[in-house]
């Protein structure tokens, strides 16, 4: 009986880029994960999933620039991350440069003392941001 050698799988590129993100986040001040979650419009658990190499959940391409900016990736970390991302998602990678850059603006709005009215203000702000994105898309 001949024993067939088993194929040795190379490192998982998704796990590789997630490990880089995890390392970067672990070296940032406390609260960075929460700020990133807020900037992406996601829950903190989403950040835990995309930063955990054990989970196969890919990082959506539209979040990359925000993530790089907010987490202050070094040039080396960004280069290594993008190389692994390219290996993991060759078709998505073409979209990386097509994603418009964003910036984070924090607003302090008054608490109106009524949950329904506060939600209405939040909805107005979200609507404004959607309209702003459409405006920017129309002029490009």
C-alpha positions, 0 to 999 in steps of 0.5 A: 500500500502506498501512502499518498501525501496529503496536500499541505494547505497554505496559510488562509489569506482571510485569516492572515489579513484578520490577524493583521487587523487584530494585531493593529486593534490590540495595539490601539487605545481602548475604545478603538473597536467601539469607535470603529463600530460606530464609524461603520454603522455596525455593532461592536460584535461585528468588529470582533467577528471581522478581527477574529482569524477563526471566523470566516466572515470577510471584511467588506471592501467598502469598510477598508478605507475607514478602517485604515484611517481610524485604526492608524495602520502603519504603511507596512501593516496596510501593505501586508493587509492589502496583499493578503486581502488581494489573495483572499478576494481577487475580484473584490480587490479591484473595488478597493480603489473605487471606494470613496474616501470618507472622514468621520464627523462627530456631532453633539445634538441635544437630548430632546427628553423623548425617545421618539423625538430623539429617534426622529432626529437620528433619522434626519441625520441619517437621511442627510448623510444618504443625500450627501452620498448621492450628491457626491456620487452624482458629481463624480 
